[in-house]
Amino acid sequence: MPLENAAGMDSLKIREQFPKLKMIGRLDKMKIAAGGEAKENEIQKAKTLCEQGGYLPSFDHSVPPIISYEGYCDYLEKLREEI
């Protein structure tokens, strides 16, 4: 923990190599902050991992100040709808 995107961690490849590994993290805070399609793509990646089991969607570190409270609430709502 965490699965950090900036360090080149590819959670889908890790899942292929270690299918029983429990994971947390991997959401790219910069893409969530960017909003729009970038945020939607991150949520879809999290959905894919959640469907496989053993994954808790989370940021790769704490939520940074570049993500507004409203943006964070929107992200959580969309994540709940998808998962």
PDB file of N, CA, C and O in Angstrom:
ATOM      1  N   MET A   1       0.846  -1.160   0.000  1.00  0.00           N
ATOM      2  CA  MET A   1       0.000   0.000   0.000  1.00  0.00           C
ATOM      3  C   MET A   1       0.896   1.228   0.000  1.00  0.00           C
ATOM      4  O   MET A   1       1.846   1.247   0.783  1.00  0.00           O
ATOM      5  N   PRO A   2       0.685   2.199  -0.770  1.00  0.00           N
ATOM      6  CA  PRO A   2      -0.374   2.305  -1.757  1.00  0.00           C
ATOM      7  C   PRO A   2       0.080   1.849  -3.136  1.00  0.00           C
ATOM      8  O   PRO A   2       1.271   1.647  -3.376  1.00  0.00           O
ATOM      9  N   LEU A   3      -0.862   1.695  -4.021  1.00  0.00           N
ATOM     10  CA  LEU A   3      -0.564   1.443  -5.433  1.00  0.00           C
ATOM     11  C   LEU A   3      -0.432   2.816  -6.083  1.00  0.00           C
ATOM     12  O   LEU A   3      -1.433   3.413  -6.479  1.00  0.00           O
ATOM     13  N   GLU A   4       0.765   3.307  -6.192  1.00  0.00           N
ATOM     14  CA  GLU A   4       0.965   4.679  -6.657  1.00  0.00           C
ATOM     15  C   GLU A   4       1.187   4.740  -8.164  1.00  0.00           C
ATOM     16  O   GLU A   4       2.113   4.130  -8.698  1.00  0.00           O
ATOM     17  N   ASN A   5       0.323   5.486  -8.832  1.00  0.00           N
ATOM     18  CA  ASN A   5       0.411   5.642 -10.277  1.00  0.00           C
ATOM     19  C   ASN A   5       1.706   6.315 -10.704  1.00  0.00           C
ATOM     20  O   ASN A   5       2.331   5.895 -11.678  1.00  0.00           O
ATOM     21  N   ALA A   6       2.113   7.348  -9.990  1.00  0.00           N
ATOM     22  CA  ALA A   6       3.315   8.100 -10.358  1.00  0.00           C
ATOM     23  C   ALA A   6       4.575   7.229 -10.304  1.00  0.00           C
ATOM     24  O   ALA A   6       5.578   7.547 -10.942  1.00  0.00           O
ATOM     25  N   ALA A   7       4.523   6.145  -9.553  1.00  0.00           N
ATOM     26  CA  ALA A   7       5.666   5.234  -9.462  1.00  0.00           C
ATOM     27  C   ALA A   7       5.584   4.115 -10.495  1.00  0.00           C
ATOM     28  O   ALA A   7       6.413   3.205 -10.499  1.00  0.00           O
ATOM     29  N   GLY A   8       4.581   4.185 -11.371  1.00  0.00           N
ATOM     30  CA  GLY A   8       4.456   3.186 -12.420  1.00  0.00           C
ATOM     31  C   GLY A   8       3.746   1.908 -12.008  1.00  0.00           C
ATOM     32  O   GLY A   8       3.830   0.899 -12.709  1.00  0.00           O
ATOM     33  N   MET A   9       3.051   1.940 -10.884  1.00  0.00           N
ATOM     34  CA  MET A   9       2.324   0.752 -10.434  1.00  0.00           C
ATOM     35  C   MET A   9       1.092   0.553 -11.318  1.00  0.00           C
ATOM     36  O   MET A   9       0.250   1.446 -11.420  1.00  0.00           O
ATOM     37  N   ASP A  10       0.988  -0.591 -11.944  1.00  0.00           N
ATOM     38  CA  ASP A  10      -0.148  -0.919 -12.801  1.00  0.00           C
ATOM     39  C   ASP A  10      -0.970  -1.983 -12.083  1.00  0.00           C
ATOM     40  O   ASP A  10      -0.620  -3.163 -12.090  1.00  0.00           O
ATOM     41  N   SER A  11      -2.052  -1.555 -11.470  1.00  0.00           N
ATOM     42  CA  SER A  11      -2.847  -2.467 -10.644  1.00  0.00           C
ATOM     43  C   SER A  11      -3.457  -3.612 -11.444  1.00  0.00           C
ATOM     44  O   SER A  11      -3.622  -4.712 -10.918  1.00  0.00           O
ATOM     45  N   LEU A  12      -3.789  -3.370 -12.696  1.00  0.00           N
ATOM     46  CA  LEU A  12      -4.361  -4.448 -13.509  1.00  0.00           C
ATOM     47  C   LEU A  12      -3.318  -5.515 -13.818  1.00  0.00           C
ATOM     48  O   LEU A  12      -3.646  -6.702 -13.835  1.00  0.00           O
ATOM     49  N   LYS A  13      -2.082  -5.125 -14.062  1.00  0.00           N
ATOM     50  CA  LYS A  13      -1.008  -6.100 -14.282  1.00  0.00           C
ATOM     51  C   LYS A  13      -0.676  -6.853 -12.996  1.00  0.00           C
ATOM     52  O   LYS A  13      -0.417  -8.056 -13.012  1.00  0.00           O
ATOM     53  N   ILE A  14      -0.690  -6.124 -11.888  1.00  0.00           N
ATOM     54  CA  ILE A  14      -0.440  -6.767 -10.595  1.00  0.00           C
ATOM     55  C   ILE A  14      -1.516  -7.807 -10.327  1.00  0.00           C
ATOM     56  O   ILE A  14      -1.221  -8.903  -9.850  1.00  0.00           O
ATOM     57  N   ARG A  15      -2.774  -7.465 -10.635  1.00  0.00           N
ATOM     58  CA  ARG A  15      -3.887  -8.407 -10.439  1.00  0.00           C
ATOM     59  C   ARG A  15      -3.681  -9.667 -11.286  1.00  0.00           C
ATOM     60  O   ARG A  15      -3.963 -10.776 -10.833  1.00  0.00           O
ATOM     61  N   GLU A  16      -3.191  -9.491 -12.512  1.00  0.00           N
ATOM     62  CA  GLU A  16      -2.933 -10.657 -13.370  1.00  0.00           C
ATOM     63  C   GLU A  16      -1.875 -11.564 -12.762  1.00  0.00           C
ATOM     64  O   GLU A  16      -2.014 -12.787 -12.781  1.00  0.00           O
ATOM     65  N   GLN A  17      -0.817 -10.966 -12.224  1.00  0.00           N
ATOM     66  CA  GLN A  17       0.281 -11.752 -11.642  1.00  0.00           C
ATOM     67  C   GLN A  17      -0.090 -12.369 -10.303  1.00  0.00           C
ATOM     68  O   GLN A  17       0.325 -13.485  -9.992  1.00  0.00           O
ATOM     69  N   PHE A  18      -0.870 -11.645  -9.512  1.00  0.00           N
ATOM     70  CA  PHE A  18      -1.212 -12.080  -8.156  1.00  0.00           C
ATOM     71  C   PHE A  18      -2.726 -11.965  -7.952  1.00  0.00           C
ATOM     72  O   PHE A  18      -3.183 -11.030  -7.295  1.00  0.00           O
ATOM     73  N   PRO A  19      -3.502 -12.887  -8.498  1.00  0.00           N
ATOM     74  CA  PRO A  19      -4.956 -12.769  -8.481  1.00  0.00           C
ATOM     75  C   PRO A  19      -5.594 -12.774  -7.088  1.00  0.00           C
ATOM     76  O   PRO A  19      -6.722 -12.305  -6.935  1.00  0.00           O
ATOM     77  N   LYS A  20      -4.910 -13.283  -6.088  1.00  0.00           N
ATOM     78  CA  LYS A  20      -5.487 -13.315  -4.743  1.00  0.00           C
ATOM     79  C   LYS A  20      -5.013 -12.167  -3.853  1.00  0.00           C
ATOM     80  O   LYS A  20      -5.439 -12.051  -2.704  1.00  0.00           O
ATOM     81  N   LEU A  21      -4.140 -11.330  -4.379  1.00  0.00           N
ATOM     82  CA  LEU A  21      -3.606 -10.210  -3.604  1.00  0.00           C
ATOM     83  C   LEU A  21      -4.702  -9.196  -3.308  1.00  0.00           C
ATOM     84  O   LEU A  21      -5.441  -8.796  -4.207  1.00  0.00           O
ATOM     85  N   LYS A  22      -4.808  -8.786  -2.067  1.00  0.00           N
ATOM     86  CA  LYS A  22      -5.754  -7.742  -1.680  1.00  0.00           C
ATOM     87  C   LYS A  22      -5.068  -6.392  -1.881  1.00  0.00           C
ATOM     88  O   LYS A  22      -3.913  -6.211  -1.497  1.00  0.00           O
ATOM     89  N   MET A  23      -5.796  -5.439  -2.492  1.00  0.00           N
ATOM     90  CA  MET A  23      -5.185  -4.153  -2.831  1.00  0.00           C
ATOM     91  C   MET A  23      -6.053  -2.989  -2.381  1.00  0.00           C
ATOM     92  O   MET A  23      -7.270  -3.106  -2.241  1.00  0.00           O
ATOM     93  N   ILE A  24      -5.385  -1.866  -2.160  1.00  0.00           N
ATOM     94  CA  ILE A  24      -6.036  -0.600  -1.843  1.00  0.00           C
ATOM     95  C   ILE A  24      -5.219   0.506  -2.496  1.00  0.00           C
ATOM     96  O   ILE A  24      -3.993   0.431  -2.576  1.00  0.00           O
ATOM     97  N   GLY A  25      -5.915   1.523  -2.956  1.00  0.00           N
ATOM     98  CA  GLY A  25      -5.217   2.651  -3.575  1.00  0.00           C
ATOM     99  C   GLY A  25      -5.460   2.700  -5.071  1.00  0.00           C
ATOM    100  O   GLY A  25      -6.513   2.271  -5.543  1.00  0.00           O
ATOM    101  N   ARG A  26      -4.500   3.216  -5.821  1.00  0.00           N
ATOM    102  CA  ARG A  26      -4.397   3.278  -7.270  1.00  0.00           C
ATOM    103  C   ARG A  26      -5.145   4.408  -7.944  1.00  0.00           C
ATOM    104  O   ARG A  26      -4.855   4.696  -9.105  1.00  0.00           O
ATOM    105  N   LEU A  27      -6.098   5.074  -7.284  1.00  0.00           N
ATOM    106  CA  LEU A  27      -6.779   6.185  -7.937  1.00  0.00           C
ATOM    107  C   LEU A  27      -5.821   7.373  -8.061  1.00  0.00           C
ATOM    108  O   LEU A  27      -5.223   7.813  -7.080  1.00  0.00           O
ATOM    109  N   ASP A  28      -5.695   7.871  -9.272  1.00  0.00           N
ATOM    110  CA  ASP A  28      -4.780   8.977  -9.556  1.00  0.00           C
ATOM    111  C   ASP A  28      -5.442  10.291  -9.160  1.00  0.00           C
ATOM    112  O   ASP A  28      -6.402  10.728  -9.794  1.00  0.00           O
ATOM    113  N   LYS A  29      -4.928  10.909  -8.121  1.00  0.00           N
ATOM    114  CA  LYS A  29      -5.514  12.142  -7.600  1.00  0.00           C
ATOM    115  C   LYS A  29      -5.514  13.268  -8.625  1.00  0.00           C
ATOM    116  O   LYS A  29      -6.405  14.117  -8.610  1.00  0.00           O
ATOM    117  N   MET A  30      -4.528  13.285  -9.510  1.00  0.00           N
ATOM    118  CA  MET A  30      -4.459  14.334 -10.525  1.00  0.00           C
ATOM    119  C   MET A  30      -5.589  14.181 -11.546  1.00  0.00           C
ATOM    120  O   MET A  30      -6.125  15.177 -12.030  1.00  0.00           O
ATOM    121  N   LYS A  31      -5.947  12.954 -11.869  1.00  0.00           N
ATOM    122  CA  LYS A  31      -7.031  12.722 -12.825  1.00  0.00           C
ATOM    123  C   LYS A  31      -8.393  12.981 -12.191  1.00  0.00           C
ATOM    124  O   LYS A  31      -9.316  13.447 -12.860  1.00  0.00           O
ATOM    125  N   ILE A  32      -8.516  12.682 -10.913  1.00  0.00           N
ATOM    126  CA  ILE A  32      -9.763  12.996 -10.214  1.00  0.00           C
ATOM    127  C   ILE A  32      -9.929  14.509 -10.150  1.00  0.00           C
ATOM    128  O   ILE A  32     -11.027  15.028 -10.352  1.00  0.00           O
ATOM    129  N   ALA A  33      -8.842  15.212  -9.870  1.00  0.00           N
ATOM    130  CA  ALA A  33      -8.884  16.682  -9.806  1.00  0.00           C
ATOM    131  C   ALA A  33      -9.206  17.285 -11.165  1.00  0.00           C
ATOM    132  O   ALA A  33      -9.878  18.314 -11.238  1.00  0.00           O
ATOM    133  N   ALA A  34      -8.740  16.667 -12.237  1.00  0.00           N
ATOM    134  CA  ALA A  34      -8.979  17.188 -13.591  1.00  0.00           C
ATOM    135  C   ALA A  34     -10.461  17.106 -13.955  1.00  0.00           C
ATOM    136  O   ALA A  34     -10.961  17.922 -14.730  1.00  0.00           O
ATOM    137  N   GLY A  35     -11.156  16.120 -13.394  1.00  0.00           N
ATOM    138  CA  GLY A  35     -12.584  15.982 -13.657  1.00  0.00           C
ATOM    139  C   GLY A  35     -12.876  15.414 -15.030  1.00  0.00           C
ATOM    140  O   GLY A  35     -11.984  14.914 -15.714  1.00  0.00           O
ATOM    141  N   GLY A  36     -14.123  15.497 -15.419  1.00  0.00           N
ATOM    142  CA  GLY A  36     -14.560  15.063 -16.744  1.00  0.00           C
ATOM    143  C   GLY A  36     -14.197  13.636 -17.085  1.00  0.00           C
ATOM    144  O   GLY A  36     -14.340  12.729 -16.265  1.00  0.00           O
ATOM    145  N   GLU A  37     -13.726  13.446 -18.307  1.00  0.00           N
ATOM    146  CA  GLU A  37     -13.399  12.118 -18.811  1.00  0.00           C
ATOM    147  C   GLU A  37     -12.260  11.468 -18.032  1.00  0.00           C
ATOM    148  O   GLU A  37     -12.263  10.255 -17.825  1.00  0.00           O
ATOM    149  N   ALA A  38     -11.292  12.264 -17.600  1.00  0.00           N
ATOM    150  CA  ALA A  38     -10.169  11.710 -16.828  1.00  0.00           C
ATOM    151  C   ALA A  38     -10.678  11.075 -15.540  1.00  0.00           C
ATOM    152  O   ALA A  38     -10.245   9.985 -15.166  1.00  0.00           O
ATOM    153  N   LYS A  39     -11.599  11.761 -14.860  1.00  0.00           N
ATOM    154  CA  LYS A  39     -12.164  11.225 -13.619  1.00  0.00           C
ATOM    155  C   LYS A  39     -12.993   9.973 -13.913  1.00  0.00           C
ATOM    156  O   LYS A  39     -12.906   8.983 -13.186  1.00  0.00           O
ATOM    157  N   GLU A  40     -13.787  10.017 -14.968  1.00  0.00           N
ATOM    158  CA  GLU A  40     -14.608   8.860 -15.331  1.00  0.00           C
ATOM    159  C   GLU A  40     -13.743   7.635 -15.620  1.00  0.00           C
ATOM    160  O   GLU A  40     -14.088   6.526 -15.214  1.00  0.00           O
ATOM    161  N   ASN A  41     -12.631   7.824 -16.313  1.00  0.00           N
ATOM    162  CA  ASN A  41     -11.726   6.709 -16.612  1.00  0.00           C
ATOM    163  C   ASN A  41     -11.158   6.097 -15.339  1.00  0.00           C
ATOM    164  O   ASN A  41     -11.037   4.875 -15.242  1.00  0.00           O
ATOM    165  N   GLU A  42     -10.809   6.928 -14.364  1.00  0.00           N
ATOM    166  CA  GLU A  42     -10.293   6.413 -13.096  1.00  0.00           C
ATOM    167  C   GLU A  42     -11.354   5.595 -12.376  1.00  0.00           C
ATOM    168  O   GLU A  42     -11.053   4.544 -11.809  1.00  0.00           O
ATOM    169  N   ILE A  43     -12.578   6.067 -12.396  1.00  0.00           N
ATOM    170  CA  ILE A  43     -13.667   5.343 -11.741  1.00  0.00           C
ATOM    171  C   ILE A  43     -13.906   4.003 -12.436  1.00  0.00           C
ATOM    172  O   ILE A  43     -14.169   3.003 -11.768  1.00  0.00           O
ATOM    173  N   GLN A  44     -13.821   3.970 -13.755  1.00  0.00           N
ATOM    174  CA  GLN A  44     -13.999   2.716 -14.486  1.00  0.00           C
ATOM    175  C   GLN A  44     -12.892   1.711 -14.167  1.00  0.00           C
ATOM    176  O   GLN A  44     -13.154   0.513 -14.067  1.00  0.00           O
ATOM    177  N   LYS A  45     -11.663   2.190 -14.006  1.00  0.00           N
ATOM    178  CA  LYS A  45     -10.562   1.297 -13.623  1.00  0.00           C
ATOM    179  C   LYS A  45     -10.816   0.720 -12.242  1.00  0.00           C
ATOM    180  O   LYS A  45     -10.583  -0.466 -12.004  1.00  0.00           O
ATOM    181  N   ALA A  46     -11.297   1.563 -11.326  1.00  0.00           N
ATOM    182  CA  ALA A  46     -11.608   1.083  -9.980  1.00  0.00           C
ATOM    183  C   ALA A  46     -12.732   0.049 -10.037  1.00  0.00           C
ATOM    184  O   ALA A  46     -12.693  -0.955  -9.326  1.00  0.00           O
ATOM    185  N   LYS A  47     -13.724   0.295 -10.874  1.00  0.00           N
ATOM    186  CA  LYS A  47     -14.845  -0.639 -11.025  1.00  0.00           C
ATOM    187  C   LYS A  47     -14.340  -2.007 -11.490  1.00  0.00           C
ATOM    188  O   LYS A  47     -14.764  -3.038 -10.969  1.00  0.00           O
ATOM    189  N   THR A  48     -13.443  -2.010 -12.462  1.00  0.00           N
ATOM    190  CA  THR A  48     -12.884  -3.261 -12.972  1.00  0.00           C
ATOM    191  C   THR A  48     -12.230  -4.055 -11.848  1.00  0.00           C
ATOM    192  O   THR A  48     -12.456  -5.259 -11.723  1.00  0.00           O
ATOM    193  N   LEU A  49     -11.429  -3.393 -11.039  1.00  0.00           N
ATOM    194  CA  LEU A  49     -10.761  -4.085  -9.933  1.00  0.00           C
ATOM    195  C   LEU A  49     -11.754  -4.543  -8.876  1.00  0.00           C
ATOM    196  O   LEU A  49     -11.615  -5.638  -8.333  1.00  0.00           O
ATOM    197  N   CYS A  50     -12.750  -3.723  -8.578  1.00  0.00           N
ATOM    198  CA  CYS A  50     -13.749  -4.102  -7.578  1.00  0.00           C
ATOM    199  C   CYS A  50     -14.525  -5.343  -8.021  1.00  0.00           C
ATOM    200  O   CYS A  50     -14.829  -6.220  -7.212  1.00  0.00           O
ATOM    201  N   GLU A  51     -14.836  -5.404  -9.303  1.00  0.00           N
ATOM    202  CA  GLU A  51     -15.563  -6.564  -9.825  1.00  0.00           C
ATOM    203  C   GLU A  51     -14.763  -7.847  -9.676  1.00  0.00           C
ATOM    204  O   GLU A  51     -15.339  -8.928  -9.554  1.00  0.00           O
ATOM    205  N   GLN A  52     -13.443  -7.739  -9.684  1.00  0.00           N
ATOM    206  CA  GLN A  52     -12.579  -8.906  -9.526  1.00  0.00           C
ATOM    207  C   GLN A  52     -12.448  -9.315  -8.060  1.00  0.00           C
ATOM    208  O   GLN A  52     -12.034 -10.434  -7.757  1.00  0.00           O
ATOM    209  N   GLY A  53     -12.798  -8.416  -7.165  1.00  0.00           N
ATOM    210  CA  GLY A  53     -12.748  -8.692  -5.734  1.00  0.00           C
ATOM    211  C   GLY A  53     -11.403  -8.357  -5.120  1.00  0.00           C
ATOM    212  O   GLY A  53     -10.392  -8.251  -5.815  1.00  0.00           O
ATOM    213  N   GLY A  54     -11.408  -8.191  -3.796  1.00  0.00           N
ATOM    214  CA  GLY A  54     -10.171  -7.946  -3.067  1.00  0.00           C
ATOM    215  C   GLY A  54      -9.560  -6.583  -3.315  1.00  0.00           C
ATOM    216  O   GLY A  54      -8.342  -6.424  -3.233  1.00  0.00           O
ATOM    217  N   TYR A  55     -10.390  -5.601  -3.616  1.00  0.00           N
ATOM    218  CA  TYR A  55      -9.871  -4.259  -3.889  1.00  0.00           C
ATOM    219  C   TYR A  55     -10.756  -3.206  -3.232  1.00  0.00           C
ATOM    220  O   TYR A  55     -11.982  -3.257  -3.322  1.00  0.00           O
ATOM    221  N   LEU A  56     -10.105  -2.247  -2.567  1.00  0.00           N
ATOM    222  CA  LEU A  56     -10.793  -1.085  -2.005  1.00  0.00           C
ATOM    223  C   LEU A  56     -10.321   0.152  -2.756  1.00  0.00           C
ATOM    224  O   LEU A  56      -9.140   0.491  -2.691  1.00  0.00           O
ATOM    225  N   PRO A  57     -11.217   0.836  -3.469  1.00  0.00           N
ATOM    226  CA  PRO A  57     -10.794   2.029  -4.198  1.00  0.00           C
ATOM    227  C   PRO A  57     -10.408   3.141  -3.234  1.00  0.00           C
ATOM    228  O   PRO A  57     -11.122   3.435  -2.275  1.00  0.00           O
ATOM    229  N   SER A  58      -9.279   3.742  -3.508  1.00  0.00           N
ATOM    230  CA  SER A  58      -8.757   4.803  -2.660  1.00  0.00           C
ATOM    231  C   SER A  58      -7.710   5.560  -3.461  1.00  0.00           C
ATOM    232  O   SER A  58      -7.223   5.077  -4.483  1.00  0.00           O
ATOM    233  N   PHE A  59      -7.374   6.742  -2.989  1.00  0.00           N
ATOM    234  CA  PHE A  59      -6.288   7.485  -3.615  1.00  0.00           C
ATOM    235  C   PHE A  59      -4.969   6.824  -3.284  1.00  0.00           C
ATOM    236  O   PHE A  59      -4.875   6.047  -2.335  1.00  0.00           O
ATOM    237  N   ASP A  60      -3.944   7.135  -4.072  1.00  0.00           N
ATOM    238  CA  ASP A  60      -2.644   6.536  -3.817  1.00  0.00           C
ATOM    239  C   ASP A  60      -1.964   7.159  -2.590  1.00  0.00           C
ATOM    240  O   ASP A  60      -0.975   6.624  -2.089  1.00  0.00           O
ATOM    241  N   HIS A  61      -2.485   8.265  -2.118  1.00  0.00           N
ATOM    242  CA  HIS A  61      -2.083   8.902  -0.854  1.00  0.00           C
ATOM    243  C   HIS A  61      -3.302   9.643  -0.329  1.00  0.00           C
ATOM    244  O   HIS A  61      -4.415   9.364  -0.774  1.00  0.00           O
ATOM    245  N   SER A  62      -3.136  10.560   0.584  1.00  0.00           N
ATOM    246  CA  SER A  62      -4.282  11.303   1.088  1.00  0.00           C
ATOM    247  C   SER A  62      -4.838  12.233   0.007  1.00  0.00           C
ATOM    248  O   SER A  62      -4.168  12.520  -0.984  1.00  0.00           O
ATOM    249  N   VAL A  63      -6.050  12.688   0.211  1.00  0.00           N
ATOM    250  CA  VAL A  63      -6.699  13.577  -0.751  1.00  0.00           C
ATOM    251  C   VAL A  63      -5.999  14.940  -0.692  1.00  0.00           C
ATOM    252  O   VAL A  63      -5.950  15.566   0.367  1.00  0.00           O
ATOM    253  N   PRO A  64      -5.459  15.398  -1.825  1.00  0.00           N
ATOM    254  CA  PRO A  64      -4.715  16.657  -1.837  1.00  0.00           C
ATOM    255  C   PRO A  64      -5.648  17.865  -1.942  1.00  0.00           C
ATOM    256  O   PRO A  64      -6.808  17.728  -2.330  1.00  0.00           O
ATOM    257  N   PRO A  65      -5.139  19.038  -1.598  1.00  0.00           N
ATOM    258  CA  PRO A  65      -5.970  20.245  -1.653  1.00  0.00           C
ATOM    259  C   PRO A  65      -6.377  20.666  -3.066  1.00  0.00           C
ATOM    260  O   PRO A  65      -7.234  21.538  -3.213  1.00  0.00           O
ATOM    261  N   ILE A  66      -5.791  20.076  -4.106  1.00  0.00           N
ATOM    262  CA  ILE A  66      -6.210  20.423  -5.467  1.00  0.00           C
ATOM    263  C   ILE A  66      -7.588  19.841  -5.789  1.00  0.00           C
ATOM    264  O   ILE A  66      -8.202  20.217  -6.788  1.00  0.00           O
ATOM    265  N   ILE A  67      -8.074  18.931  -4.951  1.00  0.00           N
ATOM    266  CA  ILE A  67      -9.412  18.382  -5.116  1.00  0.00           C
ATOM    267  C   ILE A  67     -10.329  19.115  -4.142  1.00  0.00           C
ATOM    268  O   ILE A  67     -10.175  19.018  -2.925  1.00  0.00           O
ATOM    269  N   SER A  68     -11.279  19.845  -4.704  1.00  0.00           N
ATOM    270  CA  SER A  68     -12.212  20.597  -3.864  1.00  0.00           C
ATOM    271  C   SER A  68     -13.135  19.635  -3.119  1.00  0.00           C
ATOM    272  O   SER A  68     -13.288  18.472  -3.494  1.00  0.00           O
ATOM    273  N   TYR A  69     -13.730  20.143  -2.076  1.00  0.00           N
ATOM    274  CA  TYR A  69     -14.698  19.342  -1.324  1.00  0.00           C
ATOM    275  C   TYR A  69     -15.831  18.887  -2.240  1.00  0.00           C
ATOM    276  O   TYR A  69     -16.248  17.730  -2.192  1.00  0.00           O
ATOM    277  N   GLU A  70     -16.328  19.805  -3.078  1.00  0.00           N
ATOM    278  CA  GLU A  70     -17.407  19.484  -4.005  1.00  0.00           C
ATOM    279  C   GLU A  70     -16.953  18.423  -5.013  1.00  0.00           C
ATOM    280  O   GLU A  70     -17.703  17.502  -5.336  1.00  0.00           O
ATOM    281  N   GLY A  71     -15.719  18.563  -5.504  1.00  0.00           N
ATOM    282  CA  GLY A  71     -15.173  17.585  -6.442  1.00  0.00           C
ATOM    283  C   GLY A  71     -15.021  16.218  -5.807  1.00  0.00           C
ATOM    284  O   GLY A  71     -15.252  15.196  -6.453  1.00  0.00           O
ATOM    285  N   TYR A  72     -14.632  16.200  -4.538  1.00  0.00           N
ATOM    286  CA  TYR A  72     -14.483  14.938  -3.819  1.00  0.00           C
ATOM    287  C   TYR A  72     -15.839  14.270  -3.613  1.00  0.00           C
ATOM    288  O   TYR A  72     -15.977  13.061  -3.799  1.00  0.00           O
ATOM    289  N   CYS A  73     -16.835  15.060  -3.230  1.00  0.00           N
ATOM    290  CA  CYS A  73     -18.181  14.515  -3.042  1.00  0.00           C
ATOM    291  C   CYS A  73     -18.733  13.967  -4.353  1.00  0.00           C
ATOM    292  O   CYS A  73     -19.378  12.918  -4.368  1.00  0.00           O
ATOM    293  N   ASP A  74     -18.482  14.673  -5.449  1.00  0.00           N
ATOM    294  CA  ASP A  74     -18.924  14.210  -6.765  1.00  0.00           C
ATOM    295  C   ASP A  74     -18.253  12.888  -7.126  1.00  0.00           C
ATOM    296  O   ASP A  74     -18.906  11.968  -7.619  1.00  0.00           O
ATOM    297  N   TYR A  75     -16.947  12.799  -6.879  1.00  0.00           N
ATOM    298  CA  TYR A  75     -16.205  11.561  -7.134  1.00  0.00           C
ATOM    299  C   TYR A  75     -16.803  10.400  -6.333  1.00  0.00           C
ATOM    300  O   TYR A  75     -17.024   9.318  -6.876  1.00  0.00           O
ATOM    301  N   LEU A  76     -17.064  10.626  -5.038  1.00  0.00           N
ATOM    302  CA  LEU A  76     -17.633   9.567  -4.194  1.00  0.00           C
ATOM    303  C   LEU A  76     -18.997   9.119  -4.689  1.00  0.00           C
ATOM    304  O   LEU A  76     -19.299   7.925  -4.707  1.00  0.00           O
ATOM    305  N   GLU A  77     -19.819  10.076  -5.089  1.00  0.00           N
ATOM    306  CA  GLU A  77     -21.154   9.737  -5.580  1.00  0.00           C
ATOM    307  C   GLU A  77     -21.065   8.896  -6.852  1.00  0.00           C
ATOM    308  O   GLU A  77     -21.773   7.898  -6.986  1.00  0.00           O
ATOM    309  N   LYS A  78     -20.204   9.291  -7.778  1.00  0.00           N
ATOM    310  CA  LYS A  78     -20.052   8.539  -9.031  1.00  0.00           C
ATOM    311  C   LYS A  78     -19.464   7.156  -8.771  1.00  0.00           C
ATOM    312  O   LYS A  78     -19.849   6.178  -9.413  1.00  0.00           O
ATOM    313  N   LEU A  79     -18.532   7.082  -7.826  1.00  0.00           N
ATOM    314  CA  LEU A  79     -17.936   5.793  -7.487  1.00  0.00           C
ATOM    315  C   LEU A  79     -18.986   4.855  -6.906  1.00  0.00           C
ATOM    316  O   LEU A  79     -19.029   3.676  -7.257  1.00  0.00           O
ATOM    317  N   ARG A  80     -19.827   5.370  -6.025  1.00  0.00           N
ATOM    318  CA  ARG A  80     -20.900   4.561  -5.434  1.00  0.00           C
ATOM    319  C   ARG A  80     -21.894   4.083  -6.481  1.00  0.00           C
ATOM    320  O   ARG A  80     -22.393   2.961  -6.398  1.00  0.00           O
ATOM    321  N   GLU A  81     -22.183   4.925  -7.463  1.00  0.00           N
ATOM    322  CA  GLU A  81     -23.110   4.532  -8.522  1.00  0.00           C
ATOM    323  C   GLU A  81     -22.555   3.388  -9.361  1.00  0.00           C
ATOM    324  O   GLU A  81     -23.305   2.521  -9.810  1.00  0.00           O
ATOM    325  N   GLU A  82     -21.262   3.387  -9.568  1.00  0.00           N
ATOM    326  CA  GLU A  82     -20.621   2.395 -10.438  1.00  0.00           C
ATOM    327  C   GLU A  82     -20.311   1.074  -9.754  1.00  0.00           C
ATOM    328  O   GLU A  82     -20.301   0.015 -10.382  1.00  0.00           O
ATOM    329  N   ILE A  83     -20.058   1.158  -8.458  1.00  0.00           N
ATOM    330  CA  ILE A  83     -19.574  -0.047  -7.767  1.00  0.00           C
ATOM    331  C   ILE A  83     -20.649  -0.671  -6.900  1.00  0.00           C
ATOM    332  O   ILE A  83     -20.407  -1.689  -6.253  1.00  0.00           O
TER     333      ILE A  83
END
